[in-house]
Amino acid sequence: MGLIILALALFTSLSETTASPLSIRSPYAVKDSHPIPLGWEKVRRAPAQDRIHLQIGLNHGRFDELEKHLYQAEIDEFVKPAKETTDQVREWLLDFGIHELRYSPAQDWINVQIPVYLAESLLDTQYHIYRHAEDGSTVLRSAQWSLPKHLHVHINAVHPTNAFLRTRQQSKRVMARSLVSPTDLEGDGLPTYKELEKIDRTQMGHMEIPNIKDMPSNPSTLQACNRLATSPLCLRTLYGTLDYTPQLTGNNHIGIVNYLDQVNNQSDIEIFLGKYRSDAVGAAYQINTVLIANGSNQQAPVTQDQVAQMGTIGLEGNLNAETVIGLAYPIPLTTYNVGGKAPFQNSKFTTHNQNEPYLEWLQYVLAQPDLPQVITTSYADEEQTVPYWYARRVCQGFAQLGARGVSVLFASGDEGVGADEMCFSNDNSSKPMFLPTFPASCPYVTAVGATRGLGPEIAGFDARTDFIGGGGFSNYFPRPAYQKEAVDGYLAGLGDMHGGLYNRNGRGYPDIAVRGYHYITVWNGTSRIIDGTSASSPAAAAIFSLINDALLAEGKPVLGWLNPWLYSGGFKGLTDVRAGSNPGCNTAGFPAKEGWDAATGLGTPGELIKYQWFPMLKSLALDRQYRETRPWYMRPFDK
């Protein structure tokens, strides 16, 4: 029997509403419809007896108050749906003979399994099998669905209905190249893009990477860093963590989330650590791996057939794990390998579904009693390809994690403000527009952009290697109060630049930026160089995890949701970036300027003050004078 997932998102207002009749015989009306995307064709009606796993998501009854409350005992109460919503949905299902209902811990999800014919009656629709012309993949979908009128105010979305899925199984937002020798370098010490493409990727080049054993006790970044390749020694020196010894006080962990068949290959990680962080070699086999929704955990070498079919599986996962361990060892690492599929709306730039099933992961972790205090994810989707109902629900899940004391970090994307020639709305209007990314656009995550260069760093852009850090303004989420002053000042300085191409009232991102240039990564036994915010986000996560270690050692709570603290005072531990931009959409993009900007956020590690970032941020986090003046959203620091 075929099995698909059907998800209904339901909502109610915070105020009391007038009771509606519970009869299933109230008139039906169309709730949502969408044209069949290009490339898909209807094949046949779906088999009536096939089973559907129905997931019903109820809106959080008092979500607006969630930010003010920070302990798990309170969180479930604030996300718990209103009784009227729960009652009406339950009665609706019972009237259709659906009796076996399974609830999530917060009662905001209901799970049932029903046959297709019953789902068709429930939604007054017809399901068909659709096939994609390019690869022959098939999905079960309905082009339009309806609900009884009295449920329209409670049910926000249903999946799967008219959201078409086509997952391309390959790593994204990274560029992989074999290491090159110094003789391949030109000019400023960096190879051109064409030269990098000519390098045999199966052979490891010979290049001298500075070793910690050869360093003085107080090395400079020029001594610790090779201009071609970024190593853990370079990052630890640049960020000022080289002389910090984690004290491992309390239950301090760091987490990585892998999607799209990405894994963390232990033998590759062992090779990497043996070369670049020899004291941490054993950590390669101490990673706690959690599989969710049939996630993969392949530890055998990747075959050529797999590369041909799925791309460089494991490259992104290895980059994340090697970066985190290289910086944060011996803080324990947990990785979540997530399977499943997410809803998708195609655009001119994104024609294949590469969107990540964030809700699969969130439903799992939000039900766990213990979580890592810092979690990083190196994925970014074009915001408009994520259905709004799905993005909103996912963003609320990240807020729940923040309220539980988890710092959630996401890469800001690697396309600048959008890929050239591809910057148009997907609402059939063909309106020119910049292309913001999600989840970086969610106000409850910390979006991490990228820089390059050493002393000073500049906004991450290098035309030779197509390296551009993402940044911009959300079309889905309004600007949060914590960043209003910083972003308003930046917009005032922009004036009419790029007028009409972005939402001046949207949430601005990134929040911070970290070096994202030429990271050494071992994959399939070979060393590669990778660019992008996929490297920046785990590097930032490692630093914040070390700060949590220092806080716990002082008997203080961990950082939790980072953004309000960063914007209200934590930015003093960052170096402002005032050069460069993030080009895209056939424009120069947003320029880096004094203060916050849409290319590098509040700032980045730098050398204006030696060892500035980690010691300064740690000092600010420990400084109690911030406690007396900060607003309610900084109260995770309170005991």
Secondary structure as the mmCIF struct_conf table of DSSP 4:
data_model
#
loop_
_struct_conf.conf_type_id
_struct_conf.id
_struct_conf.beg_label_comp_id
_struct_conf.beg_label_asym_id
_struct_conf.beg_label_seq_id
_struct_conf.end_label_comp_id
_struct_conf.end_label_asym_id
_struct_conf.end_label_seq_id
STRN STRN1 LEU A 3 LEU A 10
BEND BEND1 LEU A 14 SER A 15
TURN_TY1_P TURN_TY1_P1 ILE A 24 ARG A 25
BEND BEND2 SER A 26 SER A 26
HELX_LH_PP_P HELX_LH_PP_P1 PRO A 27 PRO A 27
STRN STRN2 TYR A 28 SER A 33
HELX_LH_PP_P HELX_LH_PP_P2 PRO A 35 PRO A 37
TURN_TY1_P TURN_TY1_P2 LEU A 38 GLY A 39
STRN STRN3 TRP A 40 ARG A 45
HELX_LH_PP_P HELX_LH_PP_P3 ALA A 46 PRO A 47
TURN_TY1_P TURN_TY1_P3 ALA A 48 GLN A 49
STRN STRN4 ARG A 51 LEU A 58
HELX_LH_PP_P HELX_LH_PP_P4 ASN A 59 HIS A 60
TURN_TY1_P TURN_TY1_P4 GLY A 61 ARG A 62
HELX_RH_3T_P HELX_RH_3T_P1 PHE A 63 LYS A 68
BEND BEND3 TYR A 71 TYR A 71
HELX_RH_AL_P HELX_RH_AL_P1 GLN A 72 VAL A 79
BEND BEND4 LYS A 80 LYS A 80
HELX_LH_PP_P HELX_LH_PP_P5 PRO A 81 ALA A 82
HELX_RH_AL_P HELX_RH_AL_P2 LYS A 83 ASP A 95
TURN_TY1_P TURN_TY1_P5 PHE A 96 GLY A 97
STRN STRN5 ARG A 102 TYR A 103
TURN_TY1_P TURN_TY1_P6 PRO A 105 ALA A 106
BEND BEND5 GLN A 107 GLN A 107
STRN STRN6 TRP A 109 PRO A 115
HELX_RH_AL_P HELX_RH_AL_P3 VAL A 116 LEU A 123
TURN_TY1_P TURN_TY1_P7 ASP A 124 ASP A 124
STRN STRN7 HIS A 128 HIS A 132
TURN_TY1_P TURN_TY1_P8 ALA A 133 ASP A 135
STRN STRN8 THR A 138 ARG A 141
BEND BEND6 ALA A 143 ALA A 143
STRN STRN9 GLN A 144 PRO A 148
HELX_RH_3T_P HELX_RH_3T_P2 LYS A 149 LEU A 151
TURN_TY1_P TURN_TY1_P9 HIS A 152 HIS A 154
STRN STRN10 ILE A 155 HIS A 159
BEND BEND7 PRO A 160 ASN A 162
STRN STRN11 THR A 167 THR A 167
BEND BEND8 GLN A 170 GLN A 170
BEND BEND9 ARG A 173 ARG A 173
STRN STRN12 ARG A 177 SER A 178
HELX_RH_3T_P HELX_RH_3T_P3 PRO A 182 ASP A 184
TURN_TY1_P TURN_TY1_P10 GLY A 187 GLY A 189
HELX_RH_AL_P HELX_RH_AL_P4 TYR A 193 LYS A 198
BEND BEND10 ILE A 199 ILE A 199
TURN_TY1_P TURN_TY1_P11 ARG A 201 THR A 202
BEND BEND11 GLN A 203 GLN A 203
HELX_RH_3T_P HELX_RH_3T_P4 ILE A 212 ASP A 214
BEND BEND12 MET A 215 MET A 215
BEND BEND13 SER A 217 ASN A 218
HELX_RH_AL_P HELX_RH_AL_P5 THR A 221 ALA A 224
BEND BEND14 ARG A 227 LEU A 228
STRN STRN13 THR A 230 THR A 230
HELX_RH_AL_P HELX_RH_AL_P6 PRO A 232 TYR A 239
TURN_TY1_P TURN_TY1_P12 GLY A 240 GLY A 240
TURN_TY1_P TURN_TY1_P13 LEU A 242 ASP A 243
BEND BEND15 GLY A 250 ASN A 251
STRN STRN14 ILE A 254 ASN A 258
TURN_TY1_P TURN_TY1_P14 LEU A 260 ASP A 261
HELX_RH_AL_P HELX_RH_AL_P7 GLN A 266 TYR A 276
HELX_RH_3T_P HELX_RH_3T_P5 SER A 278 TYR A 285
STRN STRN15 ASN A 288 ILE A 292
BEND BEND16 ALA A 293 ASN A 294
BEND BEND17 ALA A 300 ALA A 300
HELX_LH_PP_P HELX_LH_PP_P6 PRO A 301 THR A 303
HELX_RH_AL_P HELX_RH_AL_P8 GLN A 304 MET A 310
BEND BEND18 THR A 312 THR A 312
TURN_TY1_P TURN_TY1_P15 ILE A 313 GLY A 314
HELX_RH_AL_P HELX_RH_AL_P9 LEU A 315 ALA A 328
TURN_TY1_P TURN_TY1_P16 TYR A 329 PRO A 330
BEND BEND19 ILE A 331 ILE A 331
STRN STRN16 LEU A 333 VAL A 338
BEND BEND20 LYS A 348 PHE A 349
BEND BEND21 HIS A 352 HIS A 352
STRN STRN17 ASN A 353 ASN A 353
HELX_RH_AL_P HELX_RH_AL_P10 TYR A 358 VAL A 365
TURN_TY1_P TURN_TY1_P17 LEU A 366 ALA A 367
BEND BEND22 PRO A 369 PRO A 369
BEND BEND23 GLN A 373 GLN A 373
STRN STRN18 VAL A 374 THR A 377
STRN STRN19 ASP A 381 GLU A 382
HELX_RH_3T_P HELX_RH_3T_P6 GLU A 383 THR A 385
BEND BEND24 VAL A 386 VAL A 386
HELX_RH_AL_P HELX_RH_AL_P11 TYR A 388 ALA A 403
TURN_TY1_P TURN_TY1_P18 ARG A 404 GLY A 405
STRN STRN20 SER A 407 ALA A 411
BEND BEND25 ASP A 414 GLU A 415
TURN_TY1_P TURN_TY1_P19 GLY A 416 VAL A 417
BEND BEND26 GLY A 418 GLY A 418
TURN_TY1_P TURN_TY1_P20 ASP A 420 GLU A 421
STRN STRN21 PHE A 424 PHE A 424
TURN_TY1_P TURN_TY1_P21 ASN A 426 SER A 429
STRN STRN22 PRO A 432 PRO A 432
STRN STRN23 THR A 437 PHE A 438
TURN_TY1_P TURN_TY1_P22 PRO A 439 SER A 441
BEND BEND27 CYS A 442 CYS A 442
TURN_TY1_P TURN_TY1_P23 PRO A 443 TYR A 444
BEND BEND28 VAL A 445 VAL A 445
STRN STRN24 THR A 446 ARG A 452
BEND BEND29 LEU A 454 PRO A 456
STRN STRN25 ILE A 458 ALA A 459
BEND BEND30 GLY A 460 GLY A 460
STRN STRN26 PHE A 461 ASP A 462
TURN_TY1_P TURN_TY1_P24 ALA A 463 ASP A 466
STRN STRN27 PHE A 467 ILE A 468
STRN STRN28 GLY A 472 PRO A 478
HELX_LH_PP_P HELX_LH_PP_P7 ARG A 479 PRO A 480
HELX_RH_3T_P HELX_RH_3T_P7 ALA A 481 GLN A 483
HELX_RH_AL_P HELX_RH_AL_P12 LYS A 484 LEU A 494
TURN_TY1_P TURN_TY1_P25 GLY A 495 GLY A 500
BEND BEND31 LEU A 501 TYR A 502
TURN_TY1_P TURN_TY1_P26 ARG A 504 ASN A 505
STRN STRN29 GLY A 506 TYR A 509
BEND BEND32 ASP A 511 ASP A 511
STRN STRN30 ILE A 512 ARG A 515
BEND BEND33 TYR A 517 HIS A 518
STRN STRN31 TYR A 519 TRP A 523
TURN_TY1_P TURN_TY1_P27 ASN A 524 GLY A 525
STRN STRN32 THR A 526 ILE A 530
BEND BEND34 GLY A 532 GLY A 532
HELX_RH_AL_P HELX_RH_AL_P13 THR A 533 ALA A 553
TURN_TY1_P TURN_TY1_P28 GLU A 554 GLY A 555
BEND BEND35 TRP A 561 TRP A 561
HELX_RH_AL_P HELX_RH_AL_P14 ASN A 563 SER A 568
TURN_TY1_P TURN_TY1_P29 GLY A 569 GLY A 569
HELX_RH_3T_P HELX_RH_3T_P8 GLY A 570 GLY A 573
BEND BEND36 LEU A 574 LEU A 574
STRN STRN33 THR A 575 THR A 575
BEND BEND37 ALA A 579 ALA A 579
STRN STRN34 SER A 581 GLY A 584
TURN_TY1_P TURN_TY1_P30 CYS A 585 ASN A 586
STRN STRN35 THR A 587 PRO A 591
HELX_LH_PP_P HELX_LH_PP_P8 ALA A 592 ALA A 592
BEND BEND38 GLU A 594 TRP A 596
STRN STRN36 ASP A 597 ASP A 597
TURN_TY1_P TURN_TY1_P31 ALA A 598 THR A 600
STRN STRN37 GLY A 601 GLY A 601
TURN_TY1_P TURN_TY1_P32 LEU A 602 LEU A 602
STRN STRN38 THR A 604 THR A 604
BEND BEND39 GLU A 607 ILE A 609
TURN_TY1_P TURN_TY1_P33 LYS A 610 TYR A 611
HELX_RH_AL_P HELX_RH_AL_P15 TRP A 613 LEU A 622
TURN_TY1_P TURN_TY1_P34 ARG A 624 ARG A 624
HELX_RH_AL_P HELX_RH_AL_P16 GLN A 625 THR A 629
HELX_RH_3T_P HELX_RH_3T_P9 TRP A 632 PHE A 637
#
